[in-house]
Amino acid sequence: MPTSGKDGKAKKHKLVRDSFTIPKDEYAAIEALKLRCAALAQPVKKSELLRAGLKALAAMTDASLRSAVQAVPSIKTGRPKADRAAPTPAPKKAPRAPRK
Protein backbone atom coordinates (compact mmCIF):
# COMPACT_ATOMS: atom_id res chain seq x y z
CA MET A 1 0.00 0.00 0.00
CA PRO A 2 1.30 3.48 -0.76
CA THR A 3 2.21 5.63 2.19
CA SER A 4 1.92 9.34 2.54
CA GLY A 5 5.26 11.05 3.07
CA LYS A 6 4.25 13.23 6.01
CA ASP A 7 3.28 10.79 8.77
CA GLY A 8 3.97 7.36 7.21
CA LYS A 9 0.36 6.11 7.51
CA ALA A 10 -1.02 3.85 4.80
CA LYS A 11 -3.23 5.66 2.31
CA LYS A 12 -6.79 4.27 2.29
CA HIS A 13 -8.24 3.19 -1.04
CA LYS A 14 -11.61 4.58 -2.10
CA LEU A 15 -14.15 1.78 -2.17
CA VAL A 16 -17.07 1.40 -4.55
CA ARG A 17 -20.20 -0.60 -3.74
CA ASP A 18 -21.87 -2.36 -6.66
CA SER A 19 -24.37 -5.12 -7.38
CA PHE A 20 -24.76 -7.44 -10.33
CA THR A 21 -26.76 -10.37 -11.64
CA ILE A 22 -25.07 -13.77 -11.94
CA PRO A 23 -26.39 -17.25 -12.80
CA LYS A 24 -26.89 -19.57 -9.81
CA ASP A 25 -24.28 -22.09 -10.99
CA GLU A 26 -21.63 -19.37 -11.31
CA TYR A 27 -22.58 -18.01 -7.90
CA ALA A 28 -22.17 -21.53 -6.49
CA ALA A 29 -18.69 -21.60 -8.06
CA ILE A 30 -17.76 -18.62 -5.86
CA GLU A 31 -18.62 -20.62 -2.74
CA ALA A 32 -16.72 -23.65 -4.07
CA LEU A 33 -13.64 -21.49 -4.69
CA LYS A 34 -13.94 -20.00 -1.20
CA LEU A 35 -13.97 -23.52 0.27
CA ARG A 36 -11.02 -24.48 -1.92
CA CYS A 37 -9.03 -21.47 -0.69
CA ALA A 38 -9.92 -22.32 2.91
CA ALA A 39 -8.59 -25.86 2.36
CA LEU A 40 -5.34 -24.26 1.16
CA ALA A 41 -5.13 -22.35 4.46
CA GLN A 42 -5.98 -19.13 2.62
CA PRO A 43 -9.54 -18.18 3.59
CA VAL A 44 -10.99 -15.41 1.42
CA LYS A 45 -14.07 -13.23 1.29
CA LYS A 46 -16.22 -13.13 -1.82
CA SER A 47 -14.95 -9.66 -2.73
CA GLU A 48 -11.32 -10.78 -2.35
CA LEU A 49 -11.96 -13.74 -4.63
CA LEU A 50 -13.59 -11.53 -7.27
CA ARG A 51 -10.71 -9.04 -7.05
CA ALA A 52 -8.20 -11.88 -7.47
CA GLY A 53 -10.11 -12.96 -10.58
CA LEU A 54 -9.90 -9.43 -11.96
CA LYS A 55 -6.13 -9.40 -11.41
CA ALA A 56 -5.85 -12.75 -13.22
CA LEU A 57 -7.91 -11.42 -16.16
CA ALA A 58 -5.84 -8.23 -16.32
CA ALA A 59 -2.63 -10.29 -16.51
CA MET A 60 -3.85 -12.31 -19.54
CA THR A 61 -2.81 -11.68 -23.10
CA ASP A 62 -5.45 -10.11 -25.33
CA ALA A 63 -6.13 -13.45 -27.02
CA SER A 64 -6.55 -15.25 -23.69
CA LEU A 65 -8.80 -12.49 -22.35
CA ARG A 66 -10.97 -12.62 -25.47
CA SER A 67 -11.31 -16.42 -25.13
CA ALA A 68 -12.22 -16.15 -21.45
CA VAL A 69 -14.84 -13.48 -22.09
CA GLN A 70 -16.31 -15.36 -25.05
CA ALA A 71 -16.72 -18.44 -22.82
CA VAL A 72 -19.13 -16.49 -20.59
CA PRO A 73 -22.66 -16.37 -22.01
CA SER A 74 -24.49 -13.05 -22.01
CA ILE A 75 -27.40 -12.80 -19.60
CA LYS A 76 -30.28 -10.43 -19.21
CA THR A 77 -29.27 -7.81 -16.66
CA GLY A 78 -31.42 -6.42 -13.90
CA ARG A 79 -33.06 -7.81 -10.82
CA PRO A 80 -34.61 -11.26 -11.16
CA LYS A 81 -38.39 -11.50 -10.97
CA ALA A 82 -39.82 -12.55 -7.62
CA ASP A 83 -41.08 -16.14 -7.47
CA ARG A 84 -44.26 -15.17 -5.64
CA ALA A 85 -47.28 -13.38 -7.07
CA ALA A 86 -46.88 -9.69 -7.70
CA PRO A 87 -48.15 -7.51 -4.87
CA THR A 88 -51.38 -5.69 -5.51
CA PRO A 89 -50.95 -1.97 -5.97
CA ALA A 90 -52.23 0.30 -3.23
CA PRO A 91 -55.56 1.97 -4.01
CA LYS A 92 -55.29 5.51 -5.27
CA LYS A 93 -56.30 8.22 -2.84
CA ALA A 94 -59.08 10.60 -3.75
CA PRO A 95 -57.83 14.08 -4.67
CA ARG A 96 -57.94 16.64 -1.91
CA ALA A 97 -60.43 19.46 -2.02
CA PRO A 98 -58.80 22.84 -2.72
CA ARG A 99 -58.17 25.04 0.31
CA LYS A 100 -60.19 28.20 0.75
Backbone as XML, in Angstrom:
<?xml version="1.0"?>
<chain id="A" units="angstrom">
  <residue number="1" name="MET">
    <atom name="N" x="0.828" y="-1.180" z="0.000"/>
    <atom name="CA" x="0.000" y="0.000" z="0.000"/>
    <atom name="C" x="0.875" y="1.247" z="0.000"/>
  </residue>
  <residue number="2" name="PRO">
    <atom name="N" x="0.497" y="2.259" z="-0.775"/>
    <atom name="CA" x="1.296" y="3.477" z="-0.759"/>
    <atom name="C" x="1.178" y="4.186" z="0.580"/>
  </residue>
  <residue number="3" name="THR">
    <atom name="N" x="2.241" y="4.874" z="0.944"/>
    <atom name="CA" x="2.212" y="5.633" z="2.190"/>
    <atom name="C" x="2.351" y="7.102" z="1.871"/>
  </residue>
  <residue number="4" name="SER">
    <atom name="N" x="1.758" y="7.909" z="2.715"/>
    <atom name="CA" x="1.915" y="9.341" z="2.542"/>
    <atom name="C" x="3.239" y="9.733" z="3.182"/>
  </residue>
  <residue number="5" name="GLY">
    <atom name="N" x="3.928" y="10.689" z="2.607"/>
    <atom name="CA" x="5.257" y="11.052" z="3.066"/>
    <atom name="C" x="5.280" y="11.726" z="4.423"/>
  </residue>
  <residue number="6" name="LYS">
    <atom name="N" x="4.217" y="12.410" z="4.801"/>
    <atom name="CA" x="4.245" y="13.231" z="6.008"/>
    <atom name="C" x="4.292" y="12.406" z="7.292"/>
  </residue>
  <residue number="7" name="ASP">
    <atom name="N" x="3.334" y="11.513" z="7.498"/>
    <atom name="CA" x="3.282" y="10.790" z="8.765"/>
    <atom name="C" x="3.464" y="9.281" z="8.619"/>
  </residue>
  <residue number="8" name="GLY">
    <atom name="N" x="3.684" y="8.771" z="7.410"/>
    <atom name="CA" x="3.974" y="7.361" z="7.208"/>
    <atom name="C" x="2.773" y="6.432" z="7.304"/>
  </residue>
  <residue number="9" name="LYS">
    <atom name="N" x="1.554" y="6.958" z="7.425"/>
    <atom name="CA" x="0.358" y="6.114" z="7.506"/>
    <atom name="C" x="-0.007" y="5.617" z="6.109"/>
  </residue>
  <residue number="10" name="ALA">
    <atom name="N" x="-0.590" y="4.432" z="6.061"/>
    <atom name="CA" x="-1.019" y="3.854" z="4.796"/>
    <atom name="C" x="-2.202" y="4.654" z="4.250"/>
  </residue>
  <residue number="11" name="LYS">
    <atom name="N" x="-2.154" y="4.931" z="2.956"/>
    <atom name="CA" x="-3.233" y="5.659" z="2.309"/>
    <atom name="C" x="-4.405" y="4.706" z="2.073"/>
  </residue>
  <residue number="12" name="LYS">
    <atom name="N" x="-5.611" y="5.110" z="2.465"/>
    <atom name="CA" x="-6.793" y="4.269" z="2.285"/>
    <atom name="C" x="-7.275" y="4.376" z="0.842"/>
  </residue>
  <residue number="13" name="HIS">
    <atom name="N" x="-7.688" y="3.218" z="0.300"/>
    <atom name="CA" x="-8.243" y="3.187" z="-1.043"/>
    <atom name="C" x="-9.708" y="3.571" z="-0.981"/>
  </residue>
  <residue number="14" name="LYS">
    <atom name="N" x="-10.182" y="4.292" z="-2.012"/>
    <atom name="CA" x="-11.608" y="4.583" z="-2.097"/>
    <atom name="C" x="-12.324" y="3.319" z="-2.527"/>
  </residue>
  <residue number="15" name="LEU">
    <atom name="N" x="-13.398" y="2.982" z="-1.861"/>
    <atom name="CA" x="-14.149" y="1.776" z="-2.173"/>
    <atom name="C" x="-15.423" y="2.131" z="-2.914"/>
  </residue>
  <residue number="16" name="VAL">
    <atom name="N" x="-15.854" y="1.225" z="-3.775"/>
    <atom name="CA" x="-17.075" y="1.399" z="-4.549"/>
    <atom name="C" x="-17.977" y="0.214" z="-4.266"/>
  </residue>
  <residue number="17" name="ARG">
    <atom name="N" x="-19.232" y="0.471" z="-3.979"/>
    <atom name="CA" x="-20.199" y="-0.600" z="-3.736"/>
    <atom name="C" x="-20.987" y="-0.805" z="-5.025"/>
  </residue>
  <residue number="18" name="ASP">
    <atom name="N" x="-21.181" y="-2.066" z="-5.410"/>
    <atom name="CA" x="-21.869" y="-2.361" z="-6.656"/>
    <atom name="C" x="-22.683" y="-3.643" z="-6.489"/>
  </residue>
  <residue number="19" name="SER">
    <atom name="N" x="-23.608" y="-3.869" z="-7.377"/>
    <atom name="CA" x="-24.369" y="-5.121" z="-7.381"/>
    <atom name="C" x="-24.479" y="-5.587" z="-8.823"/>
  </residue>
  <residue number="20" name="PHE">
    <atom name="N" x="-24.672" y="-6.880" z="-8.992"/>
    <atom name="CA" x="-24.761" y="-7.437" z="-10.330"/>
    <atom name="C" x="-25.591" y="-8.704" z="-10.300"/>
  </residue>
  <residue number="21" name="THR">
    <atom name="N" x="-25.979" y="-9.160" z="-11.489"/>
    <atom name="CA" x="-26.761" y="-10.374" z="-11.639"/>
    <atom name="C" x="-25.834" y="-11.466" z="-12.150"/>
  </residue>
  <residue number="22" name="ILE">
    <atom name="N" x="-25.944" y="-12.657" z="-11.574"/>
    <atom name="CA" x="-25.069" y="-13.765" z="-11.945"/>
    <atom name="C" x="-25.891" y="-15.054" z="-11.902"/>
  </residue>
  <residue number="23" name="PRO">
    <atom name="N" x="-25.665" y="-15.971" z="-12.847"/>
    <atom name="CA" x="-26.394" y="-17.252" z="-12.803"/>
    <atom name="C" x="-26.075" y="-18.031" z="-11.524"/>
  </residue>
  <residue number="24" name="LYS">
    <atom name="N" x="-27.052" y="-18.833" z="-11.063"/>
    <atom name="CA" x="-26.891" y="-19.571" z="-9.811"/>
    <atom name="C" x="-25.681" y="-20.495" z="-9.822"/>
  </residue>
  <residue number="25" name="ASP">
    <atom name="N" x="-25.409" y="-21.158" z="-10.960"/>
    <atom name="CA" x="-24.280" y="-22.087" z="-10.990"/>
    <atom name="C" x="-22.941" y="-21.351" z="-10.865"/>
  </residue>
  <residue number="26" name="GLU">
    <atom name="N" x="-22.852" y="-20.160" z="-11.440"/>
    <atom name="CA" x="-21.625" y="-19.375" z="-11.312"/>
    <atom name="C" x="-21.489" y="-18.811" z="-9.894"/>
  </residue>
  <residue number="27" name="TYR">
    <atom name="N" x="-22.617" y="-18.472" z="-9.276"/>
    <atom name="CA" x="-22.584" y="-18.008" z="-7.895"/>
    <atom name="C" x="-22.133" y="-19.140" z="-6.976"/>
  </residue>
  <residue number="28" name="ALA">
    <atom name="N" x="-22.587" y="-20.362" z="-7.269"/>
    <atom name="CA" x="-22.165" y="-21.526" z="-6.492"/>
    <atom name="C" x="-20.668" y="-21.773" z="-6.658"/>
  </residue>
  <residue number="29" name="ALA">
    <atom name="N" x="-20.124" y="-21.439" z="-7.823"/>
    <atom name="CA" x="-18.686" y="-21.596" z="-8.059"/>
    <atom name="C" x="-17.882" y="-20.684" z="-7.131"/>
  </residue>
  <residue number="30" name="ILE">
    <atom name="N" x="-18.440" y="-19.525" z="-6.794"/>
    <atom name="CA" x="-17.762" y="-18.618" z="-5.858"/>
    <atom name="C" x="-17.610" y="-19.311" z="-4.511"/>
  </residue>
  <residue number="31" name="GLU">
    <atom name="N" x="-18.679" y="-19.925" z="-4.031"/>
    <atom name="CA" x="-18.624" y="-20.623" z="-2.745"/>
    <atom name="C" x="-17.652" y="-21.791" z="-2.803"/>
  </residue>
  <residue number="32" name="ALA">
    <atom name="N" x="-17.652" y="-22.521" z="-3.925"/>
    <atom name="CA" x="-16.724" y="-23.651" z="-4.074"/>
    <atom name="C" x="-15.274" y="-23.168" z="-4.045"/>
  </residue>
  <residue number="33" name="LEU">
    <atom name="N" x="-15.004" y="-22.043" z="-4.694"/>
    <atom name="CA" x="-13.644" y="-21.494" z="-4.687"/>
    <atom name="C" x="-13.256" y="-20.982" z="-3.301"/>
  </residue>
  <residue number="34" name="LYS">
    <atom name="N" x="-14.214" y="-20.430" z="-2.576"/>
    <atom name="CA" x="-13.942" y="-19.998" z="-1.198"/>
    <atom name="C" x="-13.558" y="-21.194" z="-0.337"/>
  </residue>
  <residue number="35" name="LEU">
    <atom name="N" x="-14.282" y="-22.299" z="-0.486"/>
    <atom name="CA" x="-13.969" y="-23.517" z="0.267"/>
    <atom name="C" x="-12.605" y="-24.077" z="-0.139"/>
  </residue>
  <residue number="36" name="ARG">
    <atom name="N" x="-12.318" y="-24.012" z="-1.421"/>
    <atom name="CA" x="-11.016" y="-24.484" z="-1.921"/>
    <atom name="C" x="-9.879" y="-23.653" z="-1.342"/>
  </residue>
  <residue number="37" name="CYS">
    <atom name="N" x="-10.051" y="-22.351" z="-1.286"/>
    <atom name="CA" x="-9.034" y="-21.475" z="-0.687"/>
    <atom name="C" x="-8.874" y="-21.765" z="0.801"/>
  </residue>
  <residue number="38" name="ALA">
    <atom name="N" x="-9.981" y="-22.002" z="1.483"/>
    <atom name="CA" x="-9.923" y="-22.317" z="2.911"/>
    <atom name="C" x="-9.140" y="-23.612" z="3.139"/>
  </residue>
  <residue number="39" name="ALA">
    <atom name="N" x="-9.320" y="-24.603" z="2.248"/>
    <atom name="CA" x="-8.586" y="-25.865" z="2.361"/>
    <atom name="C" x="-7.090" y="-25.660" z="2.124"/>
  </residue>
  <residue number="40" name="LEU">
    <atom name="N" x="-6.743" y="-24.594" z="1.411"/>
    <atom name="CA" x="-5.340" y="-24.264" z="1.156"/>
    <atom name="C" x="-4.777" y="-23.344" z="2.241"/>
  </residue>
  <residue number="41" name="ALA">
    <atom name="N" x="-5.509" y="-23.226" z="3.339"/>
    <atom name="CA" x="-5.126" y="-22.352" z="4.462"/>
    <atom name="C" x="-5.038" y="-20.891" z="4.024"/>
  </residue>
  <residue number="42" name="GLN">
    <atom name="N" x="-5.914" y="-20.511" z="3.094"/>
    <atom name="CA" x="-5.978" y="-19.126" z="2.621"/>
    <atom name="C" x="-7.444" y="-18.721" z="2.509"/>
  </residue>
  <residue number="43" name="PRO">
    <atom name="N" x="-8.124" y="-18.562" z="3.668"/>
    <atom name="CA" x="-9.542" y="-18.178" z="3.595"/>
    <atom name="C" x="-9.711" y="-16.797" z="2.945"/>
  </residue>
  <residue number="44" name="VAL">
    <atom name="N" x="-10.741" y="-16.666" z="2.133"/>
    <atom name="CA" x="-10.990" y="-15.408" z="1.420"/>
    <atom name="C" x="-12.458" y="-15.022" z="1.542"/>
  </residue>
  <residue number="45" name="LYS">
    <atom name="N" x="-12.701" y="-13.749" z="1.393"/>
    <atom name="CA" x="-14.065" y="-13.231" z="1.295"/>
    <atom name="C" x="-14.447" y="-13.231" z="-0.183"/>
  </residue>
  <residue number="46" name="LYS">
    <atom name="N" x="-15.744" y="-13.140" z="-0.439"/>
    <atom name="CA" x="-16.223" y="-13.133" z="-1.818"/>
    <atom name="C" x="-15.585" y="-11.989" z="-2.603"/>
  </residue>
  <residue number="47" name="SER">
    <atom name="N" x="-15.522" y="-10.808" z="-2.019"/>
    <atom name="CA" x="-14.952" y="-9.662" z="-2.733"/>
    <atom name="C" x="-13.471" y="-9.871" z="-3.031"/>
  </residue>
  <residue number="48" name="GLU">
    <atom name="N" x="-12.744" y="-10.514" z="-2.115"/>
    <atom name="CA" x="-11.317" y="-10.776" z="-2.350"/>
    <atom name="C" x="-11.144" y="-11.770" z="-3.500"/>
  </residue>
  <residue number="49" name="LEU">
    <atom name="N" x="-12.023" y="-12.754" z="-3.564"/>
    <atom name="CA" x="-11.962" y="-13.742" z="-4.634"/>
    <atom name="C" x="-12.255" y="-13.082" z="-5.985"/>
  </residue>
  <residue number="50" name="LEU">
    <atom name="N" x="-13.261" y="-12.227" z="-6.021"/>
    <atom name="CA" x="-13.590" y="-11.531" z="-7.269"/>
    <atom name="C" x="-12.454" y="-10.601" z="-7.691"/>
  </residue>
  <residue number="51" name="ARG">
    <atom name="N" x="-11.837" y="-9.924" z="-6.735"/>
    <atom name="CA" x="-10.714" y="-9.042" z="-7.054"/>
    <atom name="C" x="-9.510" y="-9.829" z="-7.558"/>
  </residue>
  <residue number="52" name="ALA">
    <atom name="N" x="-9.282" y="-11.018" z="-6.995"/>
    <atom name="CA" x="-8.198" y="-11.880" z="-7.473"/>
    <atom name="C" x="-8.466" y="-12.310" z="-8.918"/>
  </residue>
  <residue number="53" name="GLY">
    <atom name="N" x="-9.733" y="-12.607" z="-9.212"/>
    <atom name="CA" x="-10.108" y="-12.958" z="-10.580"/>
    <atom name="C" x="-9.863" y="-11.817" z="-11.546"/>
  </residue>
  <residue number="54" name="LEU">
    <atom name="N" x="-10.152" y="-10.591" z="-11.113"/>
    <atom name="CA" x="-9.895" y="-9.425" z="-11.962"/>
    <atom name="C" x="-8.407" y="-9.267" z="-12.238"/>
  </residue>
  <residue number="55" name="LYS">
    <atom name="N" x="-7.578" y="-9.485" z="-11.220"/>
    <atom name="CA" x="-6.128" y="-9.405" z="-11.408"/>
    <atom name="C" x="-5.652" y="-10.469" z="-12.393"/>
  </residue>
  <residue number="56" name="ALA">
    <atom name="N" x="-6.220" y="-11.677" z="-12.292"/>
    <atom name="CA" x="-5.851" y="-12.749" z="-13.215"/>
    <atom name="C" x="-6.266" y="-12.403" z="-14.644"/>
  </residue>
  <residue number="57" name="LEU">
    <atom name="N" x="-7.459" y="-11.833" z="-14.827"/>
    <atom name="CA" x="-7.907" y="-11.419" z="-16.160"/>
    <atom name="C" x="-7.031" y="-10.300" z="-16.713"/>
  </residue>
  <residue number="58" name="ALA">
    <atom name="N" x="-6.670" y="-9.355" z="-15.870"/>
    <atom name="CA" x="-5.841" y="-8.231" z="-16.315"/>
    <atom name="C" x="-4.450" y="-8.690" z="-16.744"/>
  </residue>
  <residue number="59" name="ALA">
    <atom name="N" x="-3.966" y="-9.788" z="-16.181"/>
    <atom name="CA" x="-2.629" y="-10.285" z="-16.510"/>
    <atom name="C" x="-2.614" y="-11.121" z="-17.797"/>
  </residue>
  <residue number="60" name="MET">
    <atom name="N" x="-3.772" y="-11.465" z="-18.333"/>
    <atom name="CA" x="-3.851" y="-12.310" z="-19.537"/>
    <atom name="C" x="-3.448" y="-11.535" z="-20.787"/>
  </residue>
  <residue number="61" name="THR">
    <atom name="N" x="-3.036" y="-12.283" z="-21.788"/>
    <atom name="CA" x="-2.811" y="-11.682" z="-23.098"/>
    <atom name="C" x="-4.178" y="-11.318" z="-23.677"/>
  </residue>
  <residue number="62" name="ASP">
    <atom name="N" x="-4.184" y="-10.496" z="-24.710"/>
    <atom name="CA" x="-5.451" y="-10.109" z="-25.332"/>
    <atom name="C" x="-6.208" y="-11.317" z="-25.862"/>
  </residue>
  <residue number="63" name="ALA">
    <atom name="N" x="-5.477" y="-12.267" z="-26.467"/>
    <atom name="CA" x="-6.131" y="-13.454" z="-27.019"/>
    <atom name="C" x="-6.747" y="-14.305" z="-25.905"/>
  </residue>
  <residue number="64" name="SER">
    <atom name="N" x="-6.031" y="-14.471" z="-24.809"/>
    <atom name="CA" x="-6.554" y="-15.255" z="-23.691"/>
    <atom name="C" x="-7.754" y="-14.565" z="-23.062"/>
  </residue>
  <residue number="65" name="LEU">
    <atom name="N" x="-7.684" y="-13.250" z="-22.913"/>
    <atom name="CA" x="-8.798" y="-12.493" z="-22.350"/>
    <atom name="C" x="-10.029" y="-12.630" z="-23.232"/>
  </residue>
  <residue number="66" name="ARG">
    <atom name="N" x="-9.845" y="-12.489" z="-24.542"/>
    <atom name="CA" x="-10.970" y="-12.625" z="-25.467"/>
    <atom name="C" x="-11.600" y="-14.006" z="-25.338"/>
  </residue>
  <residue number="67" name="SER">
    <atom name="N" x="-10.783" y="-15.057" z="-25.269"/>
    <atom name="CA" x="-11.306" y="-16.424" z="-25.131"/>
    <atom name="C" x="-12.081" y="-16.588" z="-23.830"/>
  </residue>
  <residue number="68" name="ALA">
    <atom name="N" x="-11.550" y="-16.041" z="-22.749"/>
    <atom name="CA" x="-12.218" y="-16.151" z="-21.445"/>
    <atom name="C" x="-13.559" y="-15.432" z="-21.457"/>
  </residue>
  <residue number="69" name="VAL">
    <atom name="N" x="-13.601" y="-14.256" z="-22.043"/>
    <atom name="CA" x="-14.844" y="-13.477" z="-22.087"/>
    <atom name="C" x="-15.858" y="-14.134" z="-23.015"/>
  </residue>
  <residue number="70" name="GLN">
    <atom name="N" x="-15.389" y="-14.706" z="-24.121"/>
    <atom name="CA" x="-16.306" y="-15.365" z="-25.052"/>
    <atom name="C" x="-16.892" y="-16.647" z="-24.452"/>
  </residue>
  <residue number="71" name="ALA">
    <atom name="N" x="-16.223" y="-17.223" z="-23.470"/>
    <atom name="CA" x="-16.724" y="-18.443" z="-22.821"/>
    <atom name="C" x="-17.844" y="-18.157" z="-21.832"/>
  </residue>
  <residue number="72" name="VAL">
    <atom name="N" x="-18.072" y="-16.890" z="-21.540"/>
    <atom name="CA" x="-19.126" y="-16.493" z="-20.593"/>
    <atom name="C" x="-20.353" y="-16.054" z="-21.390"/>
  </residue>
  <residue number="73" name="PRO">
    <atom name="N" x="-21.471" y="-16.763" z="-21.249"/>
    <atom name="CA" x="-22.661" y="-16.373" z="-22.007"/>
    <atom name="C" x="-23.246" y="-15.056" z="-21.492"/>
  </residue>
  <residue number="74" name="SER">
    <atom name="N" x="-23.812" y="-14.284" z="-22.403"/>
    <atom name="CA" x="-24.495" y="-13.048" z="-22.012"/>
    <atom name="C" x="-25.790" y="-13.399" z="-21.309"/>
  </residue>
  <residue number="75" name="ILE">
    <atom name="N" x="-26.143" y="-12.593" z="-20.320"/>
    <atom name="CA" x="-27.398" y="-12.801" z="-19.602"/>
    <atom name="C" x="-28.163" y="-11.497" z="-19.569"/>
  </residue>
  <residue number="76" name="LYS">
    <atom name="N" x="-29.448" y="-11.614" z="-19.345"/>
    <atom name="CA" x="-30.282" y="-10.428" z="-19.206"/>
    <atom name="C" x="-29.938" y="-9.777" z="-17.872"/>
  </residue>
  <residue number="77" name="THR">
    <atom name="N" x="-29.627" y="-8.498" z="-17.894"/>
    <atom name="CA" x="-29.272" y="-7.814" z="-16.665"/>
    <atom name="C" x="-30.506" y="-7.304" z="-15.947"/>
  </residue>
  <residue number="78" name="GLY">
    <atom name="N" x="-30.326" y="-6.931" z="-14.710"/>
    <atom name="CA" x="-31.424" y="-6.422" z="-13.904"/>
    <atom name="C" x="-31.748" y="-7.377" z="-12.779"/>
  </residue>
  <residue number="79" name="ARG">
    <atom name="N" x="-32.663" y="-6.974" z="-11.955"/>
    <atom name="CA" x="-33.059" y="-7.805" z="-10.822"/>
    <atom name="C" x="-33.947" y="-8.935" z="-11.302"/>
  </residue>
  <residue number="80" name="PRO">
    <atom name="N" x="-33.740" y="-10.153" z="-10.764"/>
    <atom name="CA" x="-34.612" y="-11.259" z="-11.159"/>
    <atom name="C" x="-36.028" y="-11.049" z="-10.646"/>
  </residue>
  <residue number="81" name="LYS">
    <atom name="N" x="-36.982" y="-11.592" z="-11.382"/>
    <atom name="CA" x="-38.388" y="-11.498" z="-10.967"/>
    <atom name="C" x="-38.596" y="-12.307" z="-9.696"/>
  </residue>
  <residue number="82" name="ALA">
    <atom name="N" x="-39.487" y="-11.829" z="-8.850"/>
    <atom name="CA" x="-39.820" y="-12.547" z="-7.619"/>
    <atom name="C" x="-40.587" y="-13.804" z="-7.977"/>
  </residue>
  <residue number="83" name="ASP">
    <atom name="N" x="-40.386" y="-14.877" z="-7.220"/>
    <atom name="CA" x="-41.079" y="-16.138" z="-7.473"/>
    <atom name="C" x="-42.547" y="-16.076" z="-7.081"/>
  </residue>
  <residue number="84" name="ARG">
    <atom name="N" x="-42.878" y="-15.242" z="-6.121"/>
    <atom name="CA" x="-44.257" y="-15.165" z="-5.643"/>
    <atom name="C" x="-45.081" y="-14.243" z="-6.524"/>
  </residue>
  <residue number="85" name="ALA">
    <atom name="N" x="-46.383" y="-14.223" z="-6.293"/>
    <atom name="CA" x="-47.283" y="-13.379" z="-7.074"/>
    <atom name="C" x="-46.961" y="-11.911" z="-6.818"/>
  </residue>
  <residue number="86" name="ALA">
    <atom name="N" x="-47.174" y="-11.120" z="-7.827"/>
    <atom name="CA" x="-46.883" y="-9.694" z="-7.704"/>
    <atom name="C" x="-47.813" y="-9.058" z="-6.674"/>
  </residue>
  <residue number="87" name="PRO">
    <atom name="N" x="-47.287" y="-8.160" z="-5.856"/>
    <atom name="CA" x="-48.152" y="-7.510" z="-4.868"/>
    <atom name="C" x="-49.180" y="-6.623" z="-5.559"/>
  </residue>
  <residue number="88" name="THR">
    <atom name="N" x="-50.341" y="-6.527" z="-4.938"/>
    <atom name="CA" x="-51.383" y="-5.687" z="-5.510"/>
    <atom name="C" x="-51.057" y="-4.234" z="-5.218"/>
  </residue>
  <residue number="89" name="PRO">
    <atom name="N" x="-51.261" y="-3.374" z="-6.198"/>
    <atom name="CA" x="-50.953" y="-1.969" z="-5.966"/>
    <atom name="C" x="-51.904" y="-1.352" z="-4.949"/>
  </residue>
  <residue number="90" name="ALA">
    <atom name="N" x="-51.405" y="-0.382" z="-4.230"/>
    <atom name="CA" x="-52.230" y="0.299" z="-3.231"/>
    <atom name="C" x="-53.303" y="1.109" z="-3.951"/>
  </residue>
  <residue number="91" name="PRO">
    <atom name="N" x="-54.503" y="1.185" z="-3.359"/>
    <atom name="CA" x="-55.564" y="1.968" z="-4.008"/>
    <atom name="C" x="-55.174" y="3.439" z="-4.045"/>
  </residue>
  <residue number="92" name="LYS">
    <atom name="N" x="-55.601" y="4.090" z="-5.123"/>
    <atom name="CA" x="-55.290" y="5.515" z="-5.270"/>
    <atom name="C" x="-56.167" y="6.322" z="-4.325"/>
  </residue>
  <residue number="93" name="LYS">
    <atom name="N" x="-55.548" y="7.340" z="-3.754"/>
    <atom name="CA" x="-56.300" y="8.218" z="-2.844"/>
    <atom name="C" x="-57.104" y="9.209" z="-3.665"/>
  </residue>
  <residue number="94" name="ALA">
    <atom name="N" x="-58.245" y="9.607" z="-3.092"/>
    <atom name="CA" x="-59.080" y="10.600" z="-3.755"/>
    <atom name="C" x="-58.374" y="11.953" z="-3.674"/>
  </residue>
  <residue number="95" name="PRO">
    <atom name="N" x="-58.494" y="12.768" z="-4.707"/>
    <atom name="CA" x="-57.827" y="14.076" z="-4.669"/>
    <atom name="C" x="-58.389" y="14.930" z="-3.545"/>
  </residue>
  <residue number="96" name="ARG">
    <atom name="N" x="-57.531" y="15.741" z="-2.986"/>
    <atom name="CA" x="-57.944" y="16.643" z="-1.905"/>
    <atom name="C" x="-58.753" y="17.803" z="-2.471"/>
  </residue>
  <residue number="97" name="ALA">
    <atom name="N" x="-59.646" y="18.289" z="-1.624"/>
    <atom name="CA" x="-60.430" y="19.457" z="-2.021"/>
    <atom name="C" x="-59.513" y="20.691" z="-1.897"/>
  </residue>
  <residue number="98" name="PRO">
    <atom name="N" x="-59.649" y="21.650" z="-2.792"/>
    <atom name="CA" x="-58.805" y="22.836" z="-2.723"/>
    <atom name="C" x="-59.069" y="23.624" z="-1.432"/>
  </residue>
  <residue number="99" name="ARG">
    <atom name="N" x="-58.025" y="24.235" z="-0.901"/>
    <atom name="CA" x="-58.174" y="25.045" z="0.308"/>
    <atom name="C" x="-58.812" y="26.389" z="-0.027"/>
  </residue>
  <residue number="100" name="LYS">
    <atom name="N" x="-59.545" y="26.904" z="0.960"/>
    <atom name="CA" x="-60.192" y="28.198" z="0.749"/>
    <atom name="C" x="-59.373" y="29.307" z="1.288"/>
  </residue>
</chain>
